[in-house]
């Protein structure tokens, strides 16, 4: 078996993993980063999820490098696409004019920009990226991880990766069980956390948020792009969860904060919220006529949220079963839209909807990887609770202040329906900090979380899981590993020693990571 050595090994090329690799490489460290798919970037690329961000993102509230990524996306289109004069002149231009994001863009544009940001370190040999590579096992010695063995998914070749520090930047926290790192999954009990929205009864480790296979489509009026009837279409076309107002394959939904039933529309007009513009990534009107035959929209709707079973800590067979069922759900939704969806003109179906697998770089037309909302989470030195960030729990109108802050984030506590068939939890939160204690496992010394697998709960994961927060988590972890190597200390010493902590936070600030919010409203 081959061996590779580095200063820092990052398992998982997620949004957080890429930010961690960028930070560590900037600090002069030799880095190896693996990625299960052919695309690094996670939510931004292989999962095809346009950025979900807070209202102040254009001015403050993210790291410098995340802002460079956002600026890079706009510049990518300006440099390579024939934009209209108005689009080209608009500073905070939104390629998709989406409802959900101020910078909704194609996943392949995100990939191009991330690769450009990492290019100096890849070209110099400081950063090695291994795609189509999955962690298989880990070797440990007491409280230290000694190596992680990975397997190439196409060739089957195995490689042992060694380094002083390991970052788990996988979407599901896959290194944690391999390395024996203490972790939790699913929903905590109110008895354990005291959180107002935790479970009244015992904890349920298998109760996790729905995941989603996103896909891209455009619409060509008068053409017929109807796909073959999906294998499981009859099941999904009749399926209705007890808590849902109508069949899942419908335009029915609820307002997450109130659970009030709503009916969506597909296209703008008609007085209903248009799902088409919700996560549209290309608005053809921003480009010279003829550049795009139509808009391109990402389908990440309640109708293709999969909640019939988890894919974490189940057998490989059960995991594959749920992944395949989720793909069938998304394909069934597309087929329903093409053939049966009610139209304002009284007809049924939009056969002009065209599945755009080229946008997601996949043979089946779906995203390369499911959108994972909830991961395994380390048992951390400090766990962020609902009481720390919920607007209802904070009488002073400020989230809890952490002296060990390594960054900030802002998003509502937003939980989608779960595998225990529990409904949305969507409650107001306050702009929050990311405490260093949430990045430190209670026992293992040289493994750090760099994705959604930090010390949060089922509830607070709902606001710590979005793009700019995950980027900040990964970036802070990358700098922490590099800083610990330079100072020859353990990460937990950085938190416990005030001088080290101040020096580390000074590094973060110098690198453009904001550690605190101004006084600002809840979301």
KELOKOL-262293 format. One line per 4 residues: number of its first residue (from 1); their letters; for each residue z, x, y of C-alpha. Coordinates in Angstrom, 3 decimals, always signed. Layout:
<rs>
NUM	a	Z,X,Y | ...
</rs>
This chain:
<rs>
1	xxxx	+0.000,+0.000,+0.000 | -0.933,+1.261,+3.451 | +1.706,+1.914,+6.075 | +1.540,+1.716,+9.849
5	xxxx	+4.219,+2.779,+12.285 | +4.819,+1.879,+15.915 | +7.611,+1.689,+18.463 | +7.516,-2.117,+18.402
9	xxxx	+5.988,-4.453,+15.819 | +5.162,-7.961,+17.012 | +4.537,-10.459,+14.236 | +2.493,-13.300,+15.693
13	xxxx	-0.132,-13.205,+18.413 | +1.134,-16.349,+20.124 | +1.275,-16.912,+23.868 | +4.690,-15.242,+23.789
17	xxxx	+3.492,-12.514,+21.456 | +0.660,-11.554,+23.798 | +3.058,-11.465,+26.770 | +5.446,-9.291,+24.742
21	xxxx	+2.656,-6.912,+23.751 | +1.536,-6.630,+27.369 | +5.072,-5.837,+28.542 | +5.823,-3.291,+25.821
25	xxxx	+2.482,-1.545,+26.233 | +2.982,-1.357,+30.014 | +6.218,+0.487,+29.259 | +4.269,+3.101,+27.315
29	xxxx	+5.276,+1.921,+23.840 | +3.050,+2.000,+20.785 | +2.695,-1.581,+19.654 | +1.289,-3.350,+16.599
33	xxxx	+0.683,-7.097,+16.928 | -0.442,-9.282,+14.037 | -2.052,-12.712,+14.237 | -2.710,-15.254,+11.490
37	xxxx	-5.958,-16.643,+12.968 | -8.964,-14.847,+14.462 | -7.794,-15.698,+18.004 | -4.735,-14.268,+19.716
41	xxxx	-3.092,-16.470,+22.367 | -1.409,-19.302,+20.470 | -1.013,-22.500,+22.483 | -3.572,-21.303,+25.019
45	xxxx	-6.289,-20.510,+22.483 | -5.995,-21.155,+18.742 | -4.054,-24.389,+19.308 | -6.332,-25.569,+22.161
49	xxxx	-3.530,-26.847,+24.376 | -4.235,-26.699,+28.133 | -1.234,-25.374,+30.090 | +1.601,-27.827,+30.722
53	xxxx	+3.341,-26.618,+33.875 | +5.754,-27.668,+36.609 | +4.791,-28.961,+40.074 | +5.429,-25.670,+41.920
57	xxxx	+3.451,-23.382,+39.630 | +0.881,-22.377,+42.261 | +3.604,-20.997,+44.555 | +6.507,-19.799,+42.391
61	xxxx	+8.302,-20.376,+39.122 | +6.466,-18.084,+36.696 | +6.128,-14.387,+35.994 | +3.654,-12.171,+37.830
65	xxxx	+1.648,-11.520,+34.683 | +1.421,-15.240,+33.873 | +0.100,-15.791,+37.388 | -2.386,-12.974,+36.770
69	xxxx	-3.487,-14.834,+33.649 | -3.975,-18.052,+35.629 | -5.839,-16.243,+38.398 | -7.903,-14.507,+35.730
73	xxxx	-9.011,-17.817,+34.236 | -10.344,-19.016,+37.590 | -12.012,-15.669,+38.215 | -13.598,-15.749,+34.753
77	xxxx	-15.450,-18.928,+35.654 | -16.310,-17.669,+39.145 | -17.740,-14.458,+37.724 | -19.748,-15.902,+34.853
81	xxxx	-20.593,-19.551,+35.591 | -22.791,-21.287,+38.176 | -20.126,-23.206,+40.087 | -20.778,-25.605,+42.914
85	xxxx	-20.051,-24.241,+46.380 | -17.029,-26.534,+46.658 | -15.534,-25.390,+43.363 | -16.139,-21.754,+44.207
89	xxxx	-14.417,-22.139,+47.570 | -11.368,-24.000,+46.233 | -8.526,-21.512,+45.791 | -6.493,-23.559,+43.307
93	xxxx	-9.528,-24.838,+41.468 | -8.997,-26.770,+38.226 | -11.942,-26.344,+35.792 | -11.187,-29.582,+33.975
97	xxxx	-9.669,-31.666,+36.800 | -7.130,-32.729,+34.183 | -4.157,-35.016,+34.748 | -1.815,-32.835,+32.709
101	xxxx	-2.520,-29.443,+34.248 | -3.506,-27.794,+37.507 | -5.558,-25.267,+35.556 | -6.977,-26.993,+32.509
105	xxxx	-9.589,-24.757,+30.910 | -11.358,-23.983,+27.656 | -9.388,-22.103,+24.999 | -12.156,-19.497,+24.752
109	xxxx	-11.795,-18.773,+28.471 | -8.068,-18.171,+27.905 | -8.923,-15.837,+25.033 | -11.339,-13.851,+27.189
113	xxxx	-8.747,-13.385,+29.925 | -5.911,-12.428,+27.547 | -8.182,-9.887,+25.861 | -9.094,-8.465,+29.273
117	xxxx	-5.408,-8.136,+30.181 | -4.677,-6.289,+26.933 | -7.908,-4.271,+26.906 | -6.589,-1.059,+28.556
121	xxxx	-3.891,-0.753,+25.894 | -6.160,-1.706,+22.982 | -8.868,+0.715,+24.094 | -6.381,+3.556,+24.534
125	xxxx	-4.926,+2.955,+21.067 | -1.488,+2.075,+22.393 | -1.826,-1.521,+21.134 | -3.234,-2.347,+17.711
129	xxxx	-4.071,-6.006,+17.001 | -4.400,-7.106,+13.367 | -5.968,-10.576,+13.091 | -6.112,-12.782,+9.983
133	xxxx	-2.827,-11.141,+9.003 | +0.305,-12.960,+7.884 | +3.875,-11.753,+7.225 | +4.739,-11.806,+3.545
137	xxxx	+8.087,-10.050,+3.156 | +10.611,-7.926,+5.017 | +12.844,-5.078,+3.968 | +16.310,-4.948,+5.487
141	xxxx	+19.339,-2.689,+5.416 | +22.515,-4.429,+6.510 | +21.989,-5.672,+10.058 | +18.682,-3.813,+10.518
145	xxxx	+15.108,-4.750,+9.673 | +13.436,-1.707,+8.130 | +9.888,-2.976,+7.612 | +7.703,-6.073,+7.477
149	xxxx	+4.927,-6.306,+4.927 | +1.865,-8.255,+6.001 | -1.144,-9.470,+4.051 | -4.733,-9.823,+5.222
153	xxxx	-5.762,-13.401,+4.512 | -9.365,-12.537,+3.636 | -9.069,-9.310,+1.650 | -5.550,-9.733,+0.276
157	xxxx	-4.751,-6.170,+1.324 | -1.100,-5.520,+2.105 | +0.330,-3.231,+4.733 | +3.900,-2.189,+5.459
161	xxxx	+4.700,-2.099,+9.190 | +7.649,-0.043,+10.394 | +9.194,+0.294,+13.848 | +12.596,+0.555,+15.522
165	xxxx	+12.099,-3.014,+16.877 | +10.498,-6.183,+15.544 | +9.596,-9.284,+17.539 | +9.047,-12.613,+15.823
169	xxxx	+6.337,-14.254,+17.907 | +5.090,-16.583,+15.167 | +4.742,-20.274,+15.930 | +7.243,-21.301,+13.253
173	xxxx	+9.660,-18.353,+13.316 | +8.229,-17.085,+10.025 | +9.925,-13.682,+10.059 | +13.434,-15.145,+10.278
177	xxxx	+13.765,-16.258,+6.628 | +11.911,-13.180,+5.362 | +14.376,-10.872,+7.127 | +17.462,-12.959,+6.386
181	xxxx	+18.040,-13.715,+10.067 | +20.409,-16.634,+10.547 | +18.571,-19.636,+11.986 | +18.580,-23.418,+12.326
185	xxxx	+15.861,-26.044,+12.069 | +15.556,-29.693,+12.946 | +18.093,-31.876,+14.708 | +21.668,-30.849,+15.376
189	xxxx	+24.655,-33.164,+15.144 | +26.446,-34.423,+18.241 | +29.616,-33.232,+16.503 | +28.249,-29.662,+16.526
193	xxxx	+26.701,-29.431,+19.993 | +28.211,-32.304,+21.987 | +24.735,-33.088,+23.313 | +24.331,-36.708,+24.426
197	xxxx	+20.988,-37.018,+22.616 | +21.917,-35.134,+19.425 | +22.324,-37.075,+16.179 | +25.379,-39.309,+15.867
201	xxxx	+25.691,-38.506,+12.190 | +25.252,-35.217,+10.339 | +22.616,-32.686,+11.357 | +19.167,-33.147,+9.820
205	xxxx	+17.426,-29.776,+9.363 | +14.180,-31.455,+8.267 | +13.904,-33.712,+11.328 | +11.365,-31.873,+13.482
209	xxxx	+8.928,-32.885,+16.184 | +5.428,-33.986,+15.259 | +2.700,-31.366,+15.243 | -0.919,-31.963,+16.183
213	xxxx	-4.359,-30.681,+15.267 | -6.114,-30.788,+18.631 | -9.878,-30.939,+18.939 | -12.524,-30.814,+21.670
217	xxxx	-15.270,-33.336,+22.293 | -17.886,-34.214,+24.858 | -19.798,-37.470,+25.373 | -23.565,-37.912,+25.397
221	xxxx	-24.462,-41.510,+26.216 | -27.244,-42.929,+24.038 | -26.873,-40.316,+21.300 | -25.226,-40.703,+17.908
225	xxxx	-22.907,-37.902,+16.805 | -20.820,-39.937,+14.358 | -19.176,-37.687,+11.780 | -19.000,-38.520,+8.072
229	xxxx	-16.223,-40.955,+7.295 | -13.088,-38.834,+6.705 | -11.608,-38.957,+3.218 | -8.304,-40.499,+4.377
233	xxxx	-9.765,-42.797,+7.028 | -8.778,-46.029,+5.294 | -5.147,-44.908,+5.125 | -4.959,-43.856,+8.750
237	xxxx	-6.890,-46.891,+9.960 | -4.192,-49.148,+8.507 | -1.128,-46.964,+9.152 | +1.491,-48.170,+11.616
241	xxxx	+4.919,-46.583,+12.046 | +7.749,-49.105,+12.403 | +8.725,-47.664,+15.788 | +5.159,-47.665,+17.194
245	xxxx	+3.769,-50.701,+19.081 | +0.477,-50.843,+17.158 | -1.552,-48.969,+14.576 | -1.697,-45.247,+15.202
249	xxxx	-5.494,-45.351,+15.455 | -5.521,-47.412,+18.621 | -5.188,-47.028,+22.359 | -1.549,-48.099,+22.091
253	xxxx	+1.285,-45.886,+23.229 | +4.592,-45.931,+25.052 | +5.986,-44.479,+28.236 | +8.075,-41.672,+26.721
257	xxxx	+10.964,-41.999,+29.204 | +11.401,-45.776,+28.762 | +9.601,-46.487,+25.450 | +7.809,-49.335,+27.239
261	xxxx	+4.520,-50.128,+25.422 | +1.311,-49.208,+27.241 | -2.383,-49.474,+26.472 | -4.626,-46.557,+27.364
265	xxxx	-8.310,-46.481,+28.127 | -10.802,-43.827,+27.139 | -12.797,-43.277,+30.323 | -11.762,-43.727,+33.975
269	xxxx	-12.087,-47.229,+35.372 | -10.714,-50.512,+34.130 | -7.196,-50.022,+35.430 | -5.835,-48.168,+32.374
273	xxxx	-4.715,-44.539,+32.125 | -7.842,-42.640,+30.983 | -7.222,-40.390,+28.009 | -10.532,-38.651,+28.700
277	xxxx	-9.254,-36.908,+31.825 | -5.752,-36.341,+30.418 | -6.596,-32.924,+28.947 | -10.179,-32.491,+30.090
281	xxxx	-11.015,-28.775,+30.153 | -14.494,-28.917,+31.702 | -15.375,-31.272,+34.529 | -19.167,-30.930,+34.606
285	xxxx	-19.231,-31.886,+38.300 | -17.666,-28.520,+39.193 | -20.758,-26.741,+37.877 | -24.381,-26.629,+38.979
289	xxxx	-26.177,-29.670,+37.511 | -27.435,-28.962,+34.008 | -24.807,-26.313,+33.180 | -22.883,-28.682,+30.927
293	xxxx	-24.438,-31.847,+29.418 | -21.095,-33.584,+29.792 | -17.390,-33.100,+30.350 | -15.357,-31.478,+27.575
297	xxxx	-11.990,-33.014,+26.750 | -9.213,-31.915,+24.410 | -7.714,-34.615,+22.202 | -3.970,-34.070,+22.019
301	xxxx	-2.811,-37.673,+22.192 | -0.033,-39.746,+20.595 | -2.718,-41.049,+18.226 | -3.098,-37.676,+16.495
305	xxxx	+0.555,-36.615,+16.469 | +1.473,-36.062,+12.801 | +5.044,-37.032,+11.915 | +4.902,-37.839,+8.197
309	xxxx	+6.493,-34.557,+7.156 | +7.499,-31.068,+8.319 | +5.688,-27.824,+7.548 | +8.738,-25.560,+7.940
313	xxxx	+11.040,-24.686,+5.029 | +9.057,-26.735,+2.510 | +7.097,-25.481,-0.495 | +3.653,-23.971,+0.141
317	xxxx	+2.139,-26.964,-1.632 | +3.956,-29.489,+0.566 | +3.120,-27.534,+3.690 | -0.560,-27.497,+2.791
321	xxxx	-0.434,-31.205,+2.009 | +0.911,-32.030,+5.473 | -1.491,-29.661,+7.230 | -4.442,-31.268,+5.471
325	xxxx	-3.119,-34.766,+6.202 | -2.786,-33.879,+9.886 | -6.399,-32.685,+9.928 | -7.456,-35.933,+8.314
329	xxxx	-5.545,-37.842,+10.991 | -7.383,-36.055,+13.806 | -10.780,-36.474,+12.152 | -9.962,-40.125,+11.485
333	xxxx	-9.103,-40.623,+15.138 | -12.479,-39.196,+16.135 | -14.281,-41.421,+13.617 | -12.363,-44.473,+14.885
337	xxxx	-13.323,-43.603,+18.457 | -16.965,-43.273,+17.418 | -17.131,-46.465,+15.347 | -14.343,-48.953,+16.095
341	xxxx	-12.646,-48.231,+19.418 | -12.743,-51.308,+21.684 | -14.927,-50.880,+24.772 | -14.653,-52.608,+28.155
345	xxxx	-18.150,-54.075,+27.581 | -16.912,-55.878,+24.462 | -18.682,-53.559,+22.017 | -17.040,-51.218,+19.532
349	xxxx	-17.189,-47.454,+19.246 | -18.581,-44.542,+21.202 | -21.089,-42.822,+18.881 | -22.003,-40.468,+21.739
353	xxxx	-18.684,-38.632,+21.305 | -19.530,-35.218,+19.881 | -17.054,-32.965,+18.066 | -17.220,-29.516,+19.667
357	xxxx	-16.113,-27.040,+17.047 | -17.738,-24.266,+19.075 | -15.083,-24.795,+21.755 | -12.320,-24.148,+19.209
361	xxxx	-14.265,-21.599,+17.106 | -13.775,-23.512,+13.867 | -15.933,-24.775,+11.032 | -14.100,-28.104,+10.677
365	xxxx	-14.274,-28.782,+14.422 | -10.512,-28.818,+14.902 | -8.274,-26.215,+16.531 | -7.807,-23.058,+14.461
369	xxxx	-4.064,-23.736,+14.215 | -1.920,-26.837,+14.685 | -0.024,-27.290,+17.923 | +3.550,-26.507,+16.871
373	xxxx	+6.165,-28.071,+19.140 | +9.261,-26.959,+17.261 | +10.078,-23.753,+15.404 | +12.868,-22.233,+13.424
377	xxxx	+15.446,-21.105,+16.008 | +17.740,-18.102,+15.753 | +21.486,-18.564,+15.637 | +22.006,-16.756,+18.907
381	xxxx	+24.835,-15.143,+20.824 | +24.323,-18.005,+23.273 | +22.606,-21.333,+22.635 | +21.221,-23.426,+25.487
385	xxxx	+22.445,-27.021,+25.212 | +21.392,-30.280,+26.815 | +24.545,-30.061,+28.944 | +23.173,-26.895,+30.574
389	xxxx	+19.867,-28.340,+31.792 | +19.897,-32.144,+31.771 | +19.928,-33.762,+35.210 | +22.246,-36.474,+33.879
393	xxxx	+24.774,-33.857,+32.758 | +24.825,-31.760,+35.932 | +26.697,-33.426,+38.786 | +25.850,-30.648,+41.269
397	xxxx	+22.111,-31.060,+40.755 | +21.692,-27.500,+39.463 | +21.129,-26.299,+35.928 | +23.802,-23.992,+34.525
401	xxxx	+23.631,-20.535,+36.082 | +23.447,-17.579,+33.716 | +24.409,-14.130,+34.963 | +22.295,-12.668,+32.157
405	xxxx	+19.111,-14.507,+33.205 | +15.843,-12.944,+32.029 | +13.542,-15.557,+33.530 | +13.087,-19.164,+34.488
409	xxxx	+11.307,-22.318,+33.416 | +10.909,-25.943,+34.339 | +9.844,-28.948,+32.290 | +11.291,-32.288,+31.300
413	xxxx	+13.202,-32.466,+28.029 | +10.215,-33.843,+26.154 | +10.443,-34.484,+22.412 | +7.634,-36.212,+20.547
417	xxxx	+8.309,-38.551,+17.606 | +9.814,-36.670,+14.694 | +9.482,-36.353,+10.951 | +12.567,-38.597,+10.506
421	xxxx	+10.479,-41.251,+12.291 | +12.626,-41.061,+15.397 | +11.025,-42.022,+18.685 | +10.355,-39.980,+21.820
425	xxxx	+13.221,-38.379,+23.698 | +12.084,-37.791,+27.269 | +14.743,-37.184,+29.902 | +14.949,-35.539,+33.292
429	xxxx	+15.901,-31.876,+33.436 | +16.609,-29.351,+36.149 | +14.733,-26.085,+36.748 | +16.502,-23.686,+34.395
433	xxxx	+17.054,-20.040,+33.521 | +16.472,-18.212,+30.244 | +19.729,-16.440,+29.304 | +19.533,-13.077,+27.576
437	xxxx	+22.107,-14.329,+25.077 | +19.528,-16.788,+23.736 | +17.296,-13.852,+22.710 | +19.990,-12.107,+20.665
441	xxxx	+20.548,-12.970,+17.000 | +24.245,-13.228,+16.096 | +23.969,-10.396,+13.564 | +20.620,-8.633,+13.234
445	xxxx	+20.269,-5.850,+15.785 | +16.580,-4.991,+15.999 | +14.732,-8.295,+15.758 | +14.089,-10.450,+18.818
449	xxxx	+12.519,-13.897,+19.217 | +9.399,-13.963,+21.382 | +8.132,-17.510,+21.061 | +9.864,-20.914,+20.661
453	xxxx	+12.369,-19.433,+18.206 | +15.105,-18.454,+20.665 | +18.624,-19.879,+20.884 | +17.911,-23.460,+21.886
457	xxxx	+18.549,-26.768,+20.136 | +16.246,-29.523,+18.930 | +16.902,-31.143,+22.314 | +16.530,-28.170,+24.668
461	xxxx	+13.516,-26.870,+22.755 | +11.870,-29.870,+24.421 | +11.855,-28.091,+27.787 | +11.713,-24.430,+26.655
465	xxxx	+8.517,-24.801,+24.594 | +5.803,-24.932,+27.271 | +3.245,-22.254,+28.130 | +4.822,-20.467,+31.146
469	xxxx	+8.292,-20.511,+29.549 | +7.049,-19.130,+26.247 | +5.145,-16.432,+28.149 | +8.349,-15.500,+30.004
473	xxxx	+10.358,-15.439,+26.760 | +7.854,-13.093,+25.126 | +7.568,-10.885,+28.183 | +11.350,-10.545,+28.498
477	xxxx	+11.602,-9.685,+24.788 | +8.891,-7.040,+25.112 | +10.623,-5.416,+28.055 | +14.005,-5.670,+26.304
481	xxxx	+12.787,-3.807,+23.226 | +11.164,-1.104,+25.383 | +14.221,-0.813,+27.629 | +16.513,-0.502,+24.598
485	xxxx	+14.335,+2.258,+23.165 | +14.315,+4.142,+26.458 | +18.074,+3.876,+26.889 | +18.845,+4.384,+23.186
489	xxxx	+21.010,+1.267,+23.106 | +20.942,-2.006,+21.196 | +19.793,-5.192,+22.954 | +23.230,-6.783,+22.610
493	xxxx	+24.712,-3.798,+24.452 | +22.394,-4.581,+27.355 | +24.024,-7.981,+27.635 | +27.611,-6.790,+27.202
497	xxxx	+27.419,-3.794,+29.566 | +27.145,-4.886,+33.200 | +25.472,-1.655,+34.299 | +22.833,-1.856,+31.581
501	xxxx	+22.288,-5.546,+32.304 | +21.763,-4.877,+36.002 | +19.307,-2.086,+35.222 | +17.384,-4.289,+32.784
505	xxxx	+17.275,-7.182,+35.249 | +16.134,-4.775,+37.958 | +13.262,-3.767,+35.673 | +12.339,-7.418,+35.103
509	xxxx	+12.391,-8.149,+38.819 | +10.255,-5.088,+39.559 | +7.750,-6.323,+36.991 | +7.507,-9.694,+38.705
513	xxxx	+9.836,-11.827,+36.605 | +11.786,-14.357,+38.655 | +15.408,-14.675,+37.497 | +16.593,-17.660,+39.556
517	xxxx	+15.257,-20.787,+41.240 | +15.681,-21.839,+44.831 | +17.481,-25.159,+45.292 | +14.937,-27.609,+43.973
521	xxx	+14.736,-31.108,+42.534 | +14.831,-32.294,+38.946 | +11.671,-33.170,+37.050
</rs>
